[in-house]
Amino acid sequence: MIENPFTERSRIFEPGRFAGRWSELSIIFDALQSRRPVLLVGTPGIGKSSLVSHVADAAAANLEREDLRAFYLDLEHADTPATVYRTLTEALGQRGDTPAALEVALLADDAPTLLALDNADAAVASGWGAGLLEALARIARGGGLLLVAALDAPAPELSERFVHVRLGAFAPAELRLLAEAYLDGTGVEFAGSELRAVADLSLAHPAYVQRAAFHLFRSKLEPGYDWRAAYLDEARERPVPGAPLPPAVFAGETTTGPEPSRYGGTEGVAGGKGPQLAPLPEEPPVLVVSLALLLVALAVYFAAGLVPALIVAGCAGVAALLLRRTA
């Protein structure tokens, strides 16, 4: 019997199951290449854990550093920053539980190190997460560490500068690519109209996409199975914690889902205005009058001779002096 491949309800581990997020990955790796720390934020279930895991898996290839060491660390159950520092320093073959100990461990080897932190909001809610992120960002700024951290929105106020990537709903091409990746080898296909229905019912929210696709796949194996009704019942009874679907979805009404991904922050790829042109300086009235009278003097010189021209030039000088005093 064919097994239903759409069973993911948490972080995606297998690289072959990860699909889409091209723009976000480009922004993240560009930032890491420039040694800038990244904050990846979004609502629960939007795919932050899967993306930060994929960053750790793909960093060596994308940054073209075969010697890069990448560590994924889930902060959901971490109790103190000392625990985090100790875990990292021991992973690097050293000992210690302070930022200084981590820096020494990083300096002991010339190979670059990527730290991918997941569920950093748990540490922030405990009161010590913001300080940890700032300390790690300072280490990253010194060149010894590449840092990307994922947490639920909104992001905390931090004194250190991060590139902010706000993860949003799937684009249509990403949803189609995800379906193709999961359906590969099953002999089952989803029609374009069915994928659009999945997008509408899930609002292209990745966690709900998985659920809707699960029931759609089941309908391919069980004729008469009402996948839409089964999916909506599950979404109503067991919503994604912290990200329930709006009532309009269950009423069959058109509604908008999560915003598309956005990028920005103090060192991000924030959209902004183009370069502003400075206004041209206005000519002072003294200059305008002086030039006019000078032209008159030149005309008189060529037409009537030197003496009349000198008289006119003198008058021009007096007029310019009076205008300067009144300006």
Backbone hydrogen bonds, N-H to C=O, Kabsch-Sander energy under -0.5 kcal/mol:
donor,donor_aa,acceptor,acceptor_aa,energy
7,T,5,P,-1.9
13,F,11,R,-0.6
17,R,14,E,-1.5
18,F,14,E,-0.6
18,F,15,P,-1.0
25,L,21,R,-2.4
26,S,22,W,-2.3
27,I,23,S,-2.3
28,I,24,E,-2.6
29,F,25,L,-2.7
30,D,26,S,-2.1
31,A,27,I,-2.1
32,L,28,I,-2.6
33,Q,29,F,-2.4
34,S,30,D,-1.2
35,R,32,L,-1.8
36,R,31,A,-2.7
38,V,147,L,-2.0
39,L,163,V,-3.1
40,L,38,V,-0.5
40,L,149,A,-3.4
41,V,39,L,-0.6
41,V,165,V,-2.4
42,G,151,L,-0.9
46,I,43,T,-1.6
51,L,47,G,-2.2
52,V,48,K,-2.9
53,S,49,S,-1.9
54,H,50,S,-2.1
55,V,51,L,-2.4
56,A,52,V,-1.7
57,D,53,S,-2.1
58,A,54,H,-2.7
59,A,55,V,-1.2
62,N,58,A,-2.5
63,L,59,A,-2.9
64,E,61,A,-0.5
65,R,60,A,-2.3
68,L,65,R,-1.7
69,R,112,P,-2.5
70,A,68,L,-0.5
71,F,114,L,-2.7
73,L,71,F,-0.5
73,L,116,A,-2.8
75,L,73,L,-0.6
75,L,118,D,-2.8
78,A,75,L,-0.8
84,V,80,T,-1.2
85,Y,81,P,-2.6
86,R,82,A,-2.6
87,T,83,T,-2.3
88,L,84,V,-2.3
89,T,85,Y,-2.8
90,E,86,R,-2.3
91,A,87,T,-1.7
92,L,88,L,-1.4
93,G,90,E,-1.5
94,Q,89,T,-3.2
102,L,98,T,-2.0
103,E,99,P,-2.4
104,V,100,A,-2.3
105,A,101,A,-2.1
106,L,102,L,-2.3
107,L,103,E,-2.2
108,A,104,V,-1.2
109,D,106,L,-1.0
114,L,69,R,-3.4
115,L,146,L,-3.2
116,A,71,F,-3.3
116,A,114,L,-0.5
117,L,115,L,-0.7
117,L,148,V,-2.6
118,D,73,L,-2.7
120,A,150,A,-2.7
122,A,119,N,-1.3
123,A,119,N,-0.6
124,V,120,A,-2.1
125,A,121,D,-2.7
126,S,122,A,-1.1
127,G,124,V,-1.3
128,W,123,A,-1.3
129,G,123,A,-2.0
132,L,128,W,-1.7
133,L,129,G,-2.6
134,E,130,A,-2.3
135,A,131,G,-2.3
136,L,132,L,-2.6
137,A,133,L,-2.2
138,R,134,E,-2.0
139,I,135,A,-1.8
140,A,136,L,-2.5
141,R,137,A,-2.4
142,G,138,R,-1.2
143,G,140,A,-1.6
144,G,139,I,-1.4
146,L,113,T,-2.8
148,V,115,L,-2.2
149,A,38,V,-2.4
150,A,117,L,-2.8
151,L,40,L,-2.4
153,A,42,G,-1.4
158,L,156,P,-0.5
163,V,37,P,-2.7
164,H,162,F,-0.5
164,H,264,G,-3.0
165,V,39,L,-2.7
165,V,163,V,-0.5
166,R,262,R,-3.3
167,L,41,V,-3.3
167,L,165,V,-0.7
169,A,259,E,-1.4
170,F,204,A,-2.8
175,L,171,A,-2.2
176,R,172,P,-2.2
177,L,173,A,-2.2
178,L,174,E,-2.4
179,A,175,L,-2.2
180,E,176,R,-2.3
181,A,177,L,-2.3
182,Y,178,L,-2.0
183,L,179,A,-2.3
184,D,180,E,-1.1
186,T,183,L,-2.4
187,G,183,L,-0.6
195,L,191,A,-2.2
196,R,192,G,-2.0
197,A,193,S,-1.8
198,V,194,E,-2.3
199,A,195,L,-2.4
200,D,196,R,-2.4
201,L,197,A,-2.6
202,S,198,V,-1.9
203,L,199,A,-1.3
204,A,199,A,-0.8
205,H,202,S,-1.7
207,A,45,G,-1.1
208,Y,205,H,-0.7
209,V,205,H,-2.5
210,Q,206,P,-2.1
211,R,207,A,-1.3
212,A,208,Y,-2.8
213,A,209,V,-2.8
214,F,210,Q,-1.9
215,H,211,R,-1.9
216,L,212,A,-2.3
217,F,213,A,-2.6
218,R,214,F,-2.0
219,S,215,H,-1.8
220,K,216,L,-0.9
220,K,217,F,-0.9
221,L,217,F,-0.8
221,L,218,R,-0.9
222,E,218,R,-1.8
225,Y,222,E,-2.1
227,W,225,Y,-1.4
230,A,226,D,-2.2
231,Y,227,W,-2.5
232,L,228,R,-2.5
233,D,229,A,-2.2
234,E,230,A,-2.0
235,A,231,Y,-2.8
236,R,232,L,-2.1
237,E,233,D,-2.5
238,R,234,E,-3.1
243,A,240,V,-2.8
249,V,246,P,-1.6
250,F,246,P,-0.7
251,A,247,P,-1.4
252,G,249,V,-1.0
253,E,248,A,-2.6
262,R,166,R,-2.2
264,G,164,H,-2.7
267,E,162,F,-1.2
268,G,265,G,-0.9
270,A,268,G,-0.9
287,L,284,P,-0.6
288,V,284,P,-1.6
289,V,285,P,-2.5
290,S,286,V,-2.5
291,L,287,L,-2.2
292,A,288,V,-1.9
293,L,289,V,-2.5
294,L,290,S,-2.1
295,L,291,L,-2.0
296,V,292,A,-1.7
297,A,293,L,-2.3
298,L,294,L,-2.2
299,A,295,L,-2.0
300,V,296,V,-2.4
301,Y,297,A,-2.2
302,F,298,L,-2.1
303,A,299,A,-1.6
304,A,300,V,-3.6
305,G,300,V,-1.0
305,G,301,Y,-1.1
309,A,305,G,-1.1
310,L,306,L,-2.3
311,I,307,V,-2.0
312,V,308,P,-2.3
313,A,309,A,-2.5
314,G,310,L,-2.4
315,C,311,I,-2.1
316,A,312,V,-2.0
317,G,313,A,-2.2
318,V,314,G,-2.3
319,A,315,C,-2.5
320,A,316,A,-2.5
321,L,317,G,-2.2
322,L,318,V,-2.2
323,L,319,A,-2.2
324,R,320,A,-2.1
325,R,321,L,-1.6
326,T,322,L,-1.4
327,A,323,L,-1.2
